[in-house]
Amino acid sequence: MPTALLLENLHPQARQILEAAGFDVVTRTGALDEAELIESLAGVQVLGIRSKTQVSAAVLAAAPDLEVVGAFCIGTNQIDLHAAADRGVAVFNAPFSNTRSVVEIAIADIIALTRRLTVLDKEMHAGVWNKSATGAHEVRGRTLGIVGYGNIGTQLSVLAENLGMSVVFYDTAEKLALGNARRMDTLDELLETADVVTLHVDGRSGNAGMFGAKQFARMRPGAIFLNLSRGFVVDYAALRDAVLAGHVVGAAVDVFPEEPKRKGDPFESELRGLPNVILTPHTGGSTEEAQEAIGQFVANKVRDHLATGSTNLSVNLPNLALDQRPDAHRIAYLHRNVPGVLATINATLAEHGVNIEGQLLATRGELGYVVTDVSTLVEPAVVQALAGRPESLRLRLLS
């Protein structure tokens, strides 16, 4: 019976799906540090995490039984994807499941900041009645600048237009503009145009520190800033300076360079106490609906990978969408992408009298993945011959 270790309060759907598939499931409420994680992964085939647990090369090296990591979130920068691929460990995430939740909190933040609801709320709780329209605006007619026009950015673009906003966007990749959104040629052009700037970039290392004092200075005086993407992309000391100077009149931040590992741990940030600044504890995608959808999506991917060898939508291995064939025996072979591997596999099978019923190959950079269905049980000599080759990374037999 395969064992799954699920950390960081994953939705119960994840456990239910894996237990129904025959997994022995162990759950832990918080994240684990490296030493704790290494100790906990002994004999574990599946690891389920969110954003706090760091799956380093050292963790992967110490977990020979691990076959798949499920990231029950969008980002995967907390996982050493290259080291995982080298050890044949598939990684799956949930790139779409919480998109709507993030978009909705972005819209809520934009309206709240534009109407200065945080300031009014604080004064009212302090017993101060300050009925005034000063500094409060409609979002209709204002310009939203979206940095990163991916799954979240595009859906936000559509909803913002429905509220009457004009939308401009900047992305380093070529993206189709939806509705009346306009692409900006440079980030500076977007910053000089937008009344509201919102970041929706991914966690690649090249995005670290991309937004700092220079970018805040380029923003229009009186603009609003949101970061619901990654904490390490923004210089928050520079944001604090811009807010205190009145150049940025409102901000919403959901992600931070260093975040507490467990619920209830103390939180420190230079942004605490600033006027018209909304701080949320990395909950942009944390709605009950999104967490249920993520739990279902990633758990199904993990289950299918172990049952069929399918790597469809894996973020680090060549992608093959595979169904289960109960009438065949399956060899799932991950290897270095070098010439002659397919010929070697087929020659080895032929030498042992094994008839091939179906075969699929996919490559991804330095990796190749061959899945072969055969009509008879695979002898240990075949496994030894293939797994012992220098280009071999991982071989799994699936019946």
Secondary structure, DSSP 8 states (H G I E B T S, - for coil): --EEEE-S---HHHHHHHHHTT-EEEE-SS---HHHHHHHTTT-SEEEE-SS--B-HHHHHT-TT--EEEESSS--TTB-HHHHHHTT-EEE--SSTTHHHHHHHHHHHHHHHHTTHHHHHHHHHTT------TT---STT-EEEEE--SHHHHHHHHHHHHTT-EEEEE-SS-----TT-EE-SSHHHHHHH-SEEEE-----GGGTT-BSHHHHHHS-TTEEEEE-S-GGGB-HHHHHHHHHTTSEEEEEE---SS--SSTT-----TTTT-TTEEE-SS-TT--HHHHHHHHHHHHHHHHHHHHH---TT-SSS--------TTSEEEEEEEE--TTHHHHHHHHHHHTT--EEEEEEEEETTEEEEEEEESS---HHHHHHHHTSTTEEEEEEE-
